[in-house]
Amino acid sequence: MAHQLITLADLQQFKIELIAELTRLLTSHAPEPPKQWLKSYEVRKIMGISRGTLQTLRTNGTLKATKIGGLMFYAADDISKLMQGPNNQDKR
């Protein structure tokens, strides 16, 4: 069995390399910030509703939407408030 001698310099170099690798891994796997605006298909998926239901929510004013270039966008905050129910929404 061969013996290896590990010096203090070896340990310091290992520490530097380990910290660099951990930093790289943590920054490459950082979660994306939450979206501010959602497309129709994202809203339907989150809420588990059909296209017709989403249109009804939009038409009756329950959910505001902004149309940009033929696509409908919804504020993520509005979706959260709607899903929390009427008891947790601001009184208007």
VMD Tcl script that builds the backbone (N, CA, C; Angstrom):
set m [mol new atoms 276]
animate dup $m
set s [atomselect $m all]
$s set {name element resname resid chain x y z} {
  {N N MET 1 A 0.846 -1.160 0.000}
  {CA C MET 1 A 0.000 0.000 0.000}
  {C C MET 1 A 0.898 1.232 0.000}
  {N N ALA 2 A 0.670 2.120 -0.984}
  {CA C ALA 2 A 1.470 3.327 -1.105}
  {C C ALA 2 A 0.881 4.420 -0.227}
  {N N HIS 3 A 1.779 5.178 0.388}
  {CA C HIS 3 A 1.358 6.280 1.250}
  {C C HIS 3 A 1.569 7.594 0.533}
  {N N GLN 4 A 0.617 8.521 0.727}
  {CA C GLN 4 A 0.765 9.850 0.162}
  {C C GLN 4 A 0.823 10.843 1.312}
  {N N LEU 5 A 1.654 11.839 1.132}
  {CA C LEU 5 A 1.787 12.886 2.132}
  {C C LEU 5 A 0.989 14.097 1.664}
  {N N ILE 6 A 0.038 14.506 2.486}
  {CA C ILE 6 A -0.782 15.668 2.153}
  {C C ILE 6 A -0.293 16.834 2.992}
  {N N THR 7 A 0.041 17.895 2.298}
  {CA C THR 7 A 0.579 19.069 2.987}
  {C C THR 7 A -0.528 20.094 3.223}
  {N N LEU 8 A -0.213 21.098 4.025}
  {CA C LEU 8 A -1.143 22.187 4.275}
  {C C LEU 8 A -1.453 22.931 2.971}
  {N N ALA 9 A -0.468 23.082 2.120}
  {CA C ALA 9 A -0.685 23.739 0.823}
  {C C ALA 9 A -1.660 22.929 -0.038}
  {N N ASP 10 A -1.556 21.607 0.018}
  {CA C ASP 10 A -2.486 20.744 -0.722}
  {C C ASP 10 A -3.922 20.946 -0.231}
  {N N LEU 11 A -4.095 21.002 1.089}
  {CA C LEU 11 A -5.421 21.207 1.660}
  {C C LEU 11 A -5.985 22.580 1.303}
  {N N GLN 12 A -5.155 23.600 1.303}
  {CA C GLN 12 A -5.609 24.935 0.938}
  {C C GLN 12 A -6.031 24.987 -0.530}
  {N N GLN 13 A -5.267 24.334 -1.393}
  {CA C GLN 13 A -5.612 24.281 -2.814}
  {C C GLN 13 A -6.923 23.531 -3.020}
  {N N PHE 14 A -7.097 22.425 -2.276}
  {CA C PHE 14 A -8.334 21.660 -2.356}
  {C C PHE 14 A -9.521 22.513 -1.920}
  {N N LYS 15 A -9.354 23.283 -0.847}
  {CA C LYS 15 A -10.415 24.155 -0.352}
  {C C LYS 15 A -10.809 25.191 -1.405}
  {N N ILE 16 A -9.849 25.790 -2.037}
  {CA C ILE 16 A -10.111 26.798 -3.075}
  {C C ILE 16 A -10.885 26.169 -4.236}
  {N N GLU 17 A -10.451 25.001 -4.675}
  {CA C GLU 17 A -11.123 24.319 -5.783}
  {C C GLU 17 A -12.539 23.881 -5.392}
  {N N LEU 18 A -12.718 23.416 -4.160}
  {CA C LEU 18 A -14.031 22.978 -3.700}
  {C C LEU 18 A -15.005 24.153 -3.623}
  {N N ILE 19 A -14.565 25.266 -3.087}
  {CA C ILE 19 A -15.427 26.449 -2.998}
  {C C ILE 19 A -15.788 26.953 -4.389}
  {N N ALA 20 A -14.846 26.951 -5.304}
  {CA C ALA 20 A -15.118 27.394 -6.670}
  {C C ALA 20 A -16.145 26.488 -7.343}
  {N N GLU 21 A -16.033 25.198 -7.158}
  {CA C GLU 21 A -16.975 24.246 -7.759}
  {C C GLU 21 A -18.362 24.383 -7.142}
  {N N LEU 22 A -18.441 24.537 -5.827}
  {CA C LEU 22 A -19.734 24.714 -5.172}
  {C C LEU 22 A -20.405 26.015 -5.620}
  {N N THR 23 A -19.635 27.066 -5.735}
  {CA C THR 23 A -20.173 28.348 -6.201}
  {C C THR 23 A -20.711 28.210 -7.614}
  {N N ARG 24 A -19.976 27.537 -8.471}
  {CA C ARG 24 A -20.424 27.332 -9.845}
  {C C ARG 24 A -21.718 26.527 -9.887}
  {N N LEU 25 A -21.807 25.479 -9.088}
  {CA C LEU 25 A -23.012 24.652 -9.060}
  {C C LEU 25 A -24.221 25.423 -8.526}
  {N N LEU 26 A -24.016 26.192 -7.480}
  {CA C LEU 26 A -25.123 26.938 -6.894}
  {C C LEU 26 A -25.628 28.036 -7.819}
  {N N THR 27 A -24.744 28.707 -8.518}
  {CA C THR 27 A -25.189 29.780 -9.404}
  {C C THR 27 A -25.807 29.227 -10.684}
  {N N SER 28 A -25.376 28.071 -11.134}
  {CA C SER 28 A -25.953 27.518 -12.356}
  {C C SER 28 A -27.312 26.882 -12.106}
  {N N HIS 29 A -27.628 26.539 -10.871}
  {CA C HIS 29 A -28.903 25.916 -10.536}
  {C C HIS 29 A -29.785 26.834 -9.704}
  {N N ALA 30 A -29.509 28.113 -9.733}
  {CA C ALA 30 A -30.329 29.058 -8.981}
  {C C ALA 30 A -31.732 29.098 -9.583}
  {N N PRO 31 A -32.753 29.141 -8.741}
  {CA C PRO 31 A -34.114 29.180 -9.280}
  {C C PRO 31 A -34.368 30.486 -10.012}
  {N N GLU 32 A -35.209 30.387 -11.044}
  {CA C GLU 32 A -35.557 31.581 -11.800}
  {C C GLU 32 A -36.505 32.433 -10.974}
  {N N PRO 33 A -36.393 33.743 -11.110}
  {CA C PRO 33 A -37.344 34.583 -10.387}
  {C C PRO 33 A -38.751 34.342 -10.919}
  {N N PRO 34 A -39.755 34.485 -10.065}
  {CA C PRO 34 A -41.115 34.236 -10.530}
  {C C PRO 34 A -41.516 35.214 -11.623}
  {N N LYS 35 A -42.336 34.731 -12.544}
  {CA C LYS 35 A -42.780 35.568 -13.651}
  {C C LYS 35 A -43.779 36.603 -13.150}
  {N N GLN 36 A -43.726 37.784 -13.738}
  {CA C GLN 36 A -44.677 38.826 -13.403}
  {C C GLN 36 A -45.928 38.710 -14.279}
  {N N TRP 37 A -45.736 38.279 -15.524}
  {CA C TRP 37 A -46.835 38.157 -16.482}
  {C C TRP 37 A -46.905 36.734 -16.996}
  {N N LEU 38 A -48.134 36.215 -17.108}
  {CA C LEU 38 A -48.341 34.850 -17.570}
  {C C LEU 38 A -49.187 34.843 -18.834}
  {N N LYS 39 A -48.888 33.903 -19.720}
  {CA C LYS 39 A -49.686 33.717 -20.931}
  {C C LYS 39 A -50.908 32.873 -20.589}
  {N N SER 40 A -51.880 32.874 -21.507}
  {CA C SER 40 A -53.142 32.164 -21.277}
  {C C SER 40 A -52.927 30.691 -20.933}
  {N N TYR 41 A -52.061 30.009 -21.683}
  {CA C TYR 41 A -51.875 28.577 -21.438}
  {C C TYR 41 A -51.277 28.329 -20.051}
  {N N GLU 42 A -50.439 29.258 -19.573}
  {CA C GLU 42 A -49.858 29.110 -18.235}
  {C C GLU 42 A -50.923 29.290 -17.156}
  {N N VAL 43 A -51.798 30.265 -17.360}
  {CA C VAL 43 A -52.887 30.505 -16.405}
  {C C VAL 43 A -53.816 29.298 -16.361}
  {N N ARG 44 A -54.178 28.774 -17.533}
  {CA C ARG 44 A -55.067 27.612 -17.582}
  {C C ARG 44 A -54.444 26.409 -16.877}
  {N N LYS 45 A -53.152 26.223 -17.058}
  {CA C LYS 45 A -52.459 25.096 -16.435}
  {C C LYS 45 A -52.409 25.266 -14.912}
  {N N ILE 46 A -52.075 26.465 -14.451}
  {CA C ILE 46 A -51.987 26.730 -13.018}
  {C C ILE 46 A -53.342 26.557 -12.343}
  {N N MET 47 A -54.384 27.097 -12.980}
  {CA C MET 47 A -55.712 27.080 -12.379}
  {C C MET 47 A -56.505 25.821 -12.697}
  {N N GLY 48 A -56.052 25.059 -13.681}
  {CA C GLY 48 A -56.754 23.836 -14.068}
  {C C GLY 48 A -58.107 24.134 -14.693}
  {N N ILE 49 A -58.146 25.120 -15.588}
  {CA C ILE 49 A -59.401 25.526 -16.223}
  {C C ILE 49 A -59.283 25.435 -17.740}
  {N N SER 50 A -60.432 25.497 -18.399}
  {CA C SER 50 A -60.464 25.419 -19.859}
  {C C SER 50 A -60.330 26.809 -20.464}
  {N N ARG 51 A -60.189 26.841 -21.782}
  {CA C ARG 51 A -60.133 28.114 -22.506}
  {C C ARG 51 A -61.415 28.917 -22.292}
  {N N GLY 52 A -62.540 28.242 -22.350}
  {CA C GLY 52 A -63.819 28.904 -22.176}
  {C C GLY 52 A -63.976 29.532 -20.799}
  {N N THR 53 A -63.540 28.817 -19.778}
  {CA C THR 53 A -63.618 29.346 -18.421}
  {C C THR 53 A -62.724 30.571 -18.276}
  {N N LEU 54 A -61.533 30.507 -18.851}
  {CA C LEU 54 A -60.634 31.651 -18.797}
  {C C LEU 54 A -61.257 32.850 -19.503}
  {N N GLN 55 A -61.882 32.604 -20.637}
  {CA C GLN 55 A -62.534 33.699 -21.364}
  {C C GLN 55 A -63.683 34.271 -20.535}
  {N N THR 56 A -64.440 33.424 -19.867}
  {CA C THR 56 A -65.539 33.894 -19.017}
  {C C THR 56 A -65.006 34.771 -17.883}
  {N N LEU 57 A -63.917 34.348 -17.250}
  {CA C LEU 57 A -63.308 35.150 -16.184}
  {C C LEU 57 A -62.872 36.514 -16.702}
  {N N ARG 58 A -62.374 36.519 -17.910}
  {CA C ARG 58 A -61.926 37.760 -18.536}
  {C C ARG 58 A -63.128 38.637 -18.904}
  {N N THR 59 A -64.147 38.039 -19.486}
  {CA C THR 59 A -65.321 38.768 -19.962}
  {C C THR 59 A -66.123 39.389 -18.814}
  {N N ASN 60 A -66.291 38.640 -17.725}
  {CA C ASN 60 A -67.095 39.174 -16.623}
  {C C ASN 60 A -66.296 40.063 -15.663}
  {N N GLY 61 A -65.021 40.288 -15.978}
  {CA C GLY 61 A -64.206 41.216 -15.198}
  {C C GLY 61 A -63.556 40.625 -13.965}
  {N N THR 62 A -63.677 39.327 -13.773}
  {CA C THR 62 A -63.051 38.676 -12.623}
  {C C THR 62 A -61.531 38.700 -12.739}
  {N N LEU 63 A -61.051 38.606 -13.961}
  {CA C LEU 63 A -59.614 38.561 -14.220}
  {C C LEU 63 A -59.264 39.520 -15.343}
  {N N LYS 64 A -58.403 40.479 -15.028}
  {CA C LYS 64 A -57.984 41.437 -16.044}
  {C C LYS 64 A -56.877 40.844 -16.902}
  {N N ALA 65 A -56.878 41.211 -18.173}
  {CA C ALA 65 A -55.857 40.737 -19.109}
  {C C ALA 65 A -55.396 41.899 -19.967}
  {N N THR 66 A -54.194 41.774 -20.473}
  {CA C THR 66 A -53.631 42.756 -21.392}
  {C C THR 66 A -53.275 42.032 -22.679}
  {N N LYS 67 A -53.743 42.572 -23.801}
  {CA C LYS 67 A -53.469 41.948 -25.090}
  {C C LYS 67 A -52.283 42.662 -25.736}
  {N N ILE 68 A -51.266 41.879 -26.065}
  {CA C ILE 68 A -50.070 42.406 -26.721}
  {C C ILE 68 A -49.771 41.522 -27.913}
  {N N GLY 69 A -49.861 42.103 -29.092}
  {CA C GLY 69 A -49.535 41.359 -30.311}
  {C C GLY 69 A -50.340 40.087 -30.497}
  {N N GLY 70 A -51.588 40.086 -30.124}
  {CA C GLY 70 A -52.419 38.918 -30.310}
  {C C GLY 70 A -52.365 37.917 -29.164}
  {N N LEU 71 A -51.510 38.147 -28.179}
  {CA C LEU 71 A -51.414 37.257 -27.023}
  {C C LEU 71 A -52.002 37.951 -25.798}
  {N N MET 72 A -52.681 37.170 -24.976}
  {CA C MET 72 A -53.244 37.694 -23.738}
  {C C MET 72 A -52.263 37.418 -22.602}
  {N N PHE 73 A -52.021 38.448 -21.798}
  {CA C PHE 73 A -51.140 38.318 -20.645}
  {C C PHE 73 A -51.908 38.667 -19.381}
  {N N TYR 74 A -51.592 37.949 -18.298}
  {CA C TYR 74 A -52.270 38.111 -17.022}
  {C C TYR 74 A -51.217 38.362 -15.947}
  {N N ALA 75 A -51.532 39.266 -15.026}
  {CA C ALA 75 A -50.612 39.555 -13.922}
  {C C ALA 75 A -50.600 38.372 -12.961}
  {N N ALA 76 A -49.414 37.907 -12.612}
  {CA C ALA 76 A -49.273 36.761 -11.710}
  {C C ALA 76 A -49.906 37.059 -10.352}
  {N N ASP 77 A -49.838 38.300 -9.894}
  {CA C ASP 77 A -50.457 38.674 -8.620}
  {C C ASP 77 A -51.972 38.503 -8.674}
  {N N ASP 78 A -52.577 38.874 -9.809}
  {CA C ASP 78 A -54.022 38.721 -9.960}
  {C C ASP 78 A -54.424 37.250 -9.906}
  {N N ILE 79 A -53.626 36.402 -10.508}
  {CA C ILE 79 A -53.911 34.960 -10.499}
  {C C ILE 79 A -53.839 34.435 -9.065}
  {N N SER 80 A -52.804 34.838 -8.335}
  {CA C SER 80 A -52.650 34.391 -6.941}
  {C C SER 80 A -53.833 34.819 -6.096}
  {N N LYS 81 A -54.249 36.080 -6.248}
  {CA C LYS 81 A -55.387 36.582 -5.466}
  {C C LYS 81 A -56.663 35.820 -5.809}
  {N N LEU 82 A -56.868 35.557 -7.087}
  {CA C LEU 82 A -58.064 34.843 -7.511}
  {C C LEU 82 A -58.088 33.428 -6.946}
  {N N MET 83 A -56.947 32.781 -6.914}
  {CA C MET 83 A -56.878 31.405 -6.422}
  {C C MET 83 A -57.022 31.332 -4.905}
  {N N GLN 84 A -56.687 32.409 -4.204}
  {CA C GLN 84 A -56.826 32.417 -2.746}
  {C C GLN 84 A -58.274 32.507 -2.319}
  {N N GLY 85 A -59.111 33.010 -3.203}
  {CA C GLY 85 A -60.536 33.087 -2.902}
  {C C GLY 85 A -60.958 34.477 -2.464}
  {N N PRO 86 A -62.264 34.682 -2.351}
  {CA C PRO 86 A -62.797 36.009 -2.060}
  {C C PRO 86 A -62.481 36.495 -0.652}
  {N N ASN 87 A -62.233 35.617 0.293}
  {CA C ASN 87 A -61.968 36.035 1.674}
  {C C ASN 87 A -60.623 36.711 1.838}
  {N N ASN 88 A -59.668 36.414 0.953}
  {CA C ASN 88 A -58.333 36.960 1.074}
  {C C ASN 88 A -58.063 38.100 0.118}
  {N N GLN 89 A -59.046 38.457 -0.714}
  {CA C GLN 89 A -58.838 39.540 -1.670}
  {C C GLN 89 A -59.134 40.868 -1.010}
  {N N ASP 90 A -58.519 41.933 -1.556}
  {CA C ASP 90 A -58.776 43.278 -1.066}
  {C C ASP 90 A -60.226 43.627 -1.330}
  {N N LYS 91 A -60.866 44.294 -0.375}
  {CA C LYS 91 A -62.234 44.765 -0.567}
  {C C LYS 91 A -62.215 46.002 -1.433}
  {N N ARG 92 A -62.961 46.009 -2.529}
  {CA C ARG 92 A -62.961 47.154 -3.446}
  {C C ARG 92 A -64.300 47.786 -3.474}
}
mol reanalyze $m
mol bondsrecalc $m
mol representation Tube
mol addrep $m
